Amino acid sequence: MRDTKLKKKIAVTIGILILGLWVGGIIPQQIGKMAAINYVEKNHGNMGLTFMRMEFSSVHGDYFAVFQDSDEIVYSFLITSKYLPITVLYDPINLPE
């Protein structure tokens, strides 16, 4: 009986911690980073872009994944959404015509 209560307390504590990290943006930022790197490698692998940083834009409510090429030209990809940033909404290299 005592082990069950302890396990429940541990599970609740871990759940609250994960929720806090998610709402605080730490987990979504890492998800967005992985999504952006995968997207860039798949669509622009020949350009040799290097991941620089993720930035949350409160104006857009989404993240910008910032990459740089060997000529130090910076490219910012808009990744949506705030809590599950897995979709590239704006690709500065493949602009709509």
GUTORRO-175413 format. One record per residue (C-alpha): x, y, z. Coordinates in steps of 0.1 Angstrom, whole numbers, padded with zeros to 4 digits, always signed. Each point is the difference from the previous one (the first is absolute). Example, Ala and Ser with C-alpha at 12.3 -4.5 7.8 and 13.67 -1.06 7.14 Angstrom:
+0123-0045+0078/+0014+0034-0007/
This chain:
+0000+0000+0000/+0028+0024+0009/+0019-0007-0032/-0032+0008-0020/-0003+0035+0016/+0037+0007-0006/-0003-0011-0036/-0030+0023-0005/+0018+0029+0016/+0030-0005-0022/-0022-0003-0031/-0018+0032+0008/+0032+0018+0007/+0015-0011-0033/-0032+0009-0018/+0000+0035+0015/+0037+0004-0009/-0006-0010-0036/-0030+0023-0002/+0020+0029+0014/+0029-0006-0025/-0026-0002-0028/-0019+0031+0009/+0032+0018+0008/+0012-0006-0036/+0030-0022+0007/-0014-0032-0015/-0017+0017-0030/+0032+0019-0008/+0019-0033-0002/-0028-0016-0021/+0002+0030-0024/+0037-0002-0002/-0001-0036-0011/-0029+0007-0024/+0019+0029-0016/+0033-0019-0003/-0018-0029-0017/-0019+0023-0023/+0032+0019-0011/+0020-0032-0005/-0028-0015-0021/-0008+0031-0021/+0033+0020+0000/+0027-0026+0009/+0021+0011-0029/+0004+0035+0014/+0020-0010+0031/-0021+0020+0024/+0010+0000+0037/-0026+0002+0028/+0006+0031+0021/-0030+0004+0024/-0037-0001+0007/-0018+0032+0008/-0036+0002+0012/-0019+0029-0016/-0027+0013+0023/-0013+0021-0029/-0005-0031-0022/-0007-0025+0029/+0025-0024-0018/+0037-0007-0001/+0027+0011-0024/+0027-0025-0008/+0031+0019-0010/+0026-0015-0023/+0031+0013-0016/+0019-0009-0032/+0038+0000-0006/-0002+0036-0013/-0016+0010+0034/-0034+0007-0017/-0027-0006+0026/-0033-0018-0008/-0029+0000+0025/-0027-0027-0004/-0033+0006+0017/-0011-0032+0019/-0035-0002+0013/-0017-0005+0026/+0009+0012+0035/-0004-0033+0018/+0007-0025-0028/+0023+0017-0025/+0003-0026-0027/-0012+0018-0032/+0021+0024-0020/-0024+0029-0008/+0026+0022-0018/+0031-0011-0019/+0021+0030-0010/+0017-0020-0028/-0031-0015-0017/-0022+0031-0001/-0034-0003-0017/-0001+0015-0035/
